[in-house]
Amino acid sequence: MKNKNPITETIQRIGNAAVREAQRKNHEMGIPNVYSKNGVIYYQLPNGTITMENPLETDPELRRRYEKLRTAQRGE
C-alpha cells in the first residue's frame, strides 16, 4: 500500500531498509530472525528454514553464540 504523504513514505523506506540490514546481519552472525504473525512466533534460521520451535532452546551452540553477542553488546 502506497502512502500519499512523501514524509511518511520516506520514513517507511528508511525503516524497511534498516530492518533488512538487521536481518542480514543476524544471518551473518548465525542468529535467527524472529517474526510474529497472528500471535504465533516464527524463527527464520540462517539457512532459511522457518520453524515455530525456538532454536535458542534446542541448539546449545546457537545459544552460546547468542549469549556471547549479548554480552559483547552490553560491554561486559
C-alpha positions as a Markdown table, in Angstrom:
| # | Residue | x | y | z |
|---|---|---|---|---|
| 1 | Met | 0.0 | 0.0 | 0.0 |
| 2 | Lys | 1.5 | 3.3 | -1.1 |
| 3 | Asn | 1.2 | 6.3 | 1.2 |
| 4 | Lys | 0.4 | 9.6 | -0.3 |
| 5 | Asn | 2.4 | 11.6 | 2.2 |
| 6 | Pro | 6.1 | 11.9 | 1.0 |
| 7 | Ile | 7.4 | 12.2 | 4.5 |
| 8 | Thr | 5.6 | 9.0 | 5.6 |
| 9 | Glu | 6.9 | 7.2 | 2.5 |
| 10 | Thr | 10.5 | 8.3 | 3.3 |
| 11 | Ile | 10.2 | 7.2 | 6.9 |
| 12 | Gln | 8.8 | 3.8 | 5.9 |
| 13 | Arg | 11.5 | 3.3 | 3.2 |
| 14 | Ile | 14.3 | 4.1 | 5.8 |
| 15 | Gly | 12.7 | 1.8 | 8.4 |
| 16 | Asn | 12.3 | -1.0 | 5.9 |
| 17 | Ala | 16.0 | -0.7 | 4.8 |
| 18 | Ala | 17.1 | -0.8 | 8.5 |
| 19 | Val | 15.0 | -3.9 | 9.1 |
| 20 | Arg | 16.5 | -5.7 | 6.1 |
| 21 | Glu | 20.0 | -4.7 | 7.2 |
| 22 | Ala | 19.4 | -6.1 | 10.7 |
| 23 | Gln | 18.0 | -9.3 | 9.3 |
| 24 | Arg | 21.1 | -9.7 | 7.1 |
| 25 | Lys | 23.5 | -9.1 | 10.0 |
| 26 | Asn | 21.6 | -11.6 | 12.1 |
| 27 | His | 22.1 | -14.3 | 9.4 |
| 28 | Glu | 25.8 | -13.4 | 9.0 |
| 29 | Met | 26.2 | -13.9 | 12.8 |
| 30 | Gly | 24.3 | -17.1 | 12.7 |
| 31 | Ile | 21.4 | -15.7 | 14.7 |
| 32 | Pro | 17.8 | -16.5 | 13.7 |
| 33 | Asn | 15.3 | -13.7 | 12.8 |
| 34 | Val | 12.1 | -13.7 | 14.8 |
| 35 | Tyr | 8.7 | -12.9 | 13.4 |
| 36 | Ser | 5.1 | -12.9 | 14.7 |
| 37 | Lys | 2.0 | -13.5 | 12.6 |
| 38 | Asn | -1.4 | -13.7 | 14.1 |
| 39 | Gly | 0.1 | -14.0 | 17.5 |
| 40 | Val | 2.3 | -17.0 | 16.5 |
| 41 | Ile | 6.1 | -16.7 | 16.8 |
| 42 | Tyr | 8.2 | -18.0 | 13.9 |
| 43 | Tyr | 12.0 | -18.3 | 13.7 |
| 44 | Gln | 13.9 | -18.0 | 10.5 |
| 45 | Leu | 17.2 | -19.8 | 10.7 |
| 46 | Pro | 20.3 | -18.5 | 8.9 |
| 47 | Asn | 19.8 | -21.4 | 6.3 |
| 48 | Gly | 16.4 | -20.0 | 5.5 |
| 49 | Thr | 14.4 | -22.7 | 7.4 |
| 50 | Ile | 11.3 | -21.3 | 9.2 |
| 51 | Thr | 10.2 | -23.0 | 12.4 |
| 52 | Met | 8.0 | -22.4 | 15.3 |
| 53 | Glu | 10.5 | -24.1 | 17.6 |
| 54 | Asn | 12.8 | -21.7 | 19.5 |
| 55 | Pro | 16.3 | -22.7 | 18.3 |
| 56 | Leu | 17.9 | -20.9 | 21.2 |
| 57 | Glu | 16.2 | -23.5 | 23.5 |
| 58 | Thr | 17.2 | -26.5 | 21.4 |
| 59 | Asp | 20.6 | -25.7 | 19.9 |
| 60 | Pro | 23.4 | -25.3 | 22.5 |
| 61 | Glu | 25.9 | -23.9 | 20.0 |
| 62 | Leu | 23.4 | -21.2 | 18.8 |
| 63 | Arg | 22.6 | -20.4 | 22.4 |
| 64 | Arg | 26.3 | -19.9 | 23.2 |
| 65 | Arg | 26.8 | -17.7 | 20.2 |
| 66 | Tyr | 23.7 | -15.6 | 21.1 |
| 67 | Glu | 24.8 | -15.1 | 24.7 |
| 68 | Lys | 28.3 | -14.1 | 23.6 |
| 69 | Leu | 26.8 | -11.5 | 21.3 |
| 70 | Arg | 24.5 | -10.2 | 24.0 |
| 71 | Thr | 27.4 | -9.9 | 26.5 |
| 72 | Ala | 29.5 | -8.1 | 23.9 |
| 73 | Gln | 26.7 | -5.6 | 23.2 |
| 74 | Arg | 26.4 | -4.8 | 26.9 |
| 75 | Gly | 30.1 | -4.2 | 27.2 |
| 76 | Glu | 30.7 | -6.9 | 29.7 |
